[in-house]
Amino acid sequence: MYLAMNRFTVPLENADAFEDLWLSRESRLQDLEGFVSFHMLKGPTEDGSILYASHTIWEAEAHFRAWTTSEEFRASHARAGDTRKLYEGTPRFEGFTSIQEIEAP
């Protein structure tokens, strides 16, 4: 399993627009080989900003890497430059490979 995460710091006044952007966007992830799940997470509020994290699970890192060079990736990020004003700085990417997994029975 491979987990790919981007963290966004969003000023409070942009939170509604940021959430609307994510909730209304067309995702093509479910069409890709190795895709398992996606979550957009809303975190704590601190110093006038909210922390968000997009969280994607893939069967393997190779599947994630293939997505980043795909037509689906280019299409889903085509308007990324238009939305940069909604969050501070650049998204912080973090990638993790699973070394242990425990599931509910």
Disulfide bonds with the S-S distance in Angstrom:
none
